Amino acid sequence: MDDIFRNQCIEKIALIISEENIPIDETPSDKIEYLQKFAISIGVDISNTEEVVNEAFLYIAMKNAKDIDPLTKGDEFGAGFS
């Protein structure tokens, strides 16, 4: 999956999360499954759905963070970098 397509998918999934007020913290498993099915419907390969959905949640968390540098505060988002 190329980066442009991946980013478009992440943005579409993030929009669904926001529009449907899906909780970012402790998301119910049925909502995760719903988002993974949505990802497949927009062309994400089944082997990448979990990762893309997780990135959509990370994208929202980082987008909603005010004045935080993800390179120095990445551990607050569970991004795996700090």
PyMOL commands that set and color helices and strands:
alter all, ss='L'
color gray80, all
select helices_A, chain A and resi 3-19+29-41+46-64+70-77
alter helices_A, ss='H'
color red, helices_A
deselect
rebuild
show_as cartoon
